[in-house]
Amino acid sequence: MASTSAAASRQSTPAFYARRAPPTRRVCCRSARAGAATKPKVLVAGGGIGGLVTTLAMQNAGLEVKCYERVGAYKPWGGPIQMAGNAMAALELCDPTVTASVVRDGTVTGDRLNGLLDGNDGGWFVRFDCRKPSFDSGLPLTVVMNRYDLIEKLRARLEPGALTQGLEVLRYEELPGGRVRVHLSDGSTDEGDVLVGADGIRSRVRSQMFGAPPLEENLDKAVDPSIRDAPRYSGYTCYAAISRITPEDVEEVGYMVFLGANQYFVSSDVGDGQQQWYAFIKQDPGMEDEGIDKKAVLMEKFRDWCPAVCDRIGAVVSEEVQRRDIYDRPPTLQWCKGRVALLGDSAHAMQPNMGQGGCQAIEDAAALAQELAKVGPDGVGRALAFYQLRRIGRASAITGFAATASIANTTYRRYLGSNPYEFYSAIPGAMNFWAAVEKLKIPHPGRIVGQIAMLGSIDLILKYITTMGDQRESVKGLLEGQKQTMRKLPDSVFEMHGPWGFAK
């Protein structure tokens, strides 16, 4: 079963809702600014969530820091971000004030039922109890918040001059004497002791570090896979929107992944009567959106799926649907070179199905700030080596989880004979044979094995993701309650009934 009695025993007094003894270690606190002259000066390329959290963490650790962001004005785009307990704990290390604001204004989904469902009939395939790993580690439950709102909260905490918008770091050079100089898009330069490349999956900093040509900045353009160190296309395009819809089970169900062959559908409650959803469809990259009715495309692709999926798609207009090709990067053993470090998507871009892309960037920021706060300008190389050592294994593992989950999500088949693989079309009579087999409604062996594997491993996977690796002991019980009273659902809600492989 997905839930255990341990979760129930902690349900009434989870550590998240009661402030406990002070943490054993707090590096990213606001230290004496007078000591900044003896600390490294940090330059940050990119002012997304990872870059802003990094800038704030450095500022609060007493380091001089300057962040350059390409866009002149942030716009409400990208939908909500899911912040699991590991991200909330890392954010608390970086800035308790922002964390308290997120706790106050976010929507809690980690106290509800989450899991995988059959896309056709909407039945549960695997139920997740996300409460248990949070309670066991003393870390917060998952919170969902609008990306734009989070960015504004981070910006509001930065000191004047820490963030410059409308300027992009085009390239860098390492200078004699242990300094690094960045060349900006307006022709000006800046110098520091360390450069952090937080400029996304098409990072200019990364391209230069690995000796690769700069990538096309337009995210709607397909990436040439022959380019050195190019991101790899996942094979899937993501359509995303927010539906103004309140499901009947909204107080019981938070996050759902509906499975199917060559496509899957993810939906999460984001509060205020809204459901954020993502439809992943197998197709070639770089398709043009002009003149395309994206809602109609989705209604056709998911026409035979359960009402929960069709209702969410039907509740939006086509203009509200955004589309983005999904790329990731295979794990690399090098994030740092000289006085330059990569962070977030520039280091470990991952597929979004685990909801950990932004979470891992926040973990990066906390770890990097901790290491740089321990050294002076001459110790930057040592600090970056420890940062890489601390983070590279964990981020690589979660990148692998996300890639594996994508394969599992889109190879799901309900019955033997359902959605035959494409190569069968070249074999005379094969498609008719599988159509006849499907009518027998024999459970697909892959479905049986997949459910057994998931039920046997999901608790360990969730525990690994939620407990934040080597930093978990320093952040237990730091956060107080959210505006919503924790839902106290009975354990039966999280239970699967029947033998593994056939459980419902």
Secondary structure, 3 states (H helix, E strand, C coil): CCCCHHHHHHCCCCHHHCCCCCCCCCCCCCCCHHHHHHCCCEEEECCCHHHHHHHHHHHHCCCCEEEEECCCCCCCCCCEEEECHHHHHHHHHHCHHHHHHHHHHCEECCCCEEEEEECCCCCEEEEECCHHHHHHHCCCCCEEEEHHHHHHHHHHHCCCCCEEECCCEEEEEEECCCEEEEEECCCCEEEECEEEECCCCCCHHHHHHCCCCCCCCCCCCCCCCCCCCCCEEEEEEEEEEEECCCCCCCCCEEEEEEECECEEEEEEEEECCEEEEEEEEECCCCCCCCCCCHHHHHHHHCCCCCHHHHHHHHCCCHHHCEEEEEEECCCCCCCEECCEEECCHHHHCCCHHHCCHHHHHHHHHHHHHHHHCCCCHHHHHHHHHHHHHHHHHHHHHHHHHHHHHHHHHHECCCECCCCCCHHHHHCCCHHHHHHHHHCCCCECHHHHHHHHHHHHHHHHHHHHHHCCHHHHHHCCCCCCCCCCCCCCCCHHHHCCCCCCCCCC
